[in-house]
Amino acid sequence: MKVKRIKIGVRTLKDSLDNFVRTAEAVQRGEKVKVQKGVYFENFEAMRKALTPKRLELIHTIKTLHPTSINELARMCKRDIKNVSTDVLFLESIGLIDRTAKNNKTAPIIPYDRISLEIAV
């Protein structure tokens, strides 16, 4: 079984734009470009604010216990449903959580097995 990974990292805006330009130039030359899925923040503080311990707990709970709804996830984590819903929407917006419809409910899912941390120096 192949392990699916996602990268989370810190990358300056300049580094991100440089990477975009390199990729665009490679595509323009007709080269194959490997698709890399990742979530990058401009600085460590932004990453720390986005990936709070409670949000990381949600990711872990979703991956290990497979809740069938946001409501069930909130019960599993012993948290208020409104706060869990807000955190799930945020994590979905940055690409760390997906959602799928099951039995007239929206179930959160984690489409990867590992998170790799990357910090540019």
Protein Blocks (a to p, Z undefined) as FASTA:
>chain_A
ZZdddddddddfklmmmmmmmmmmmmmnopacddddddddfbfklmmmmmgfklmmmmmm
mmmnopabfklmmmmnopafklmmmmmmmmmmnopaccddeehiacdddfbfbdcddddZ
Z
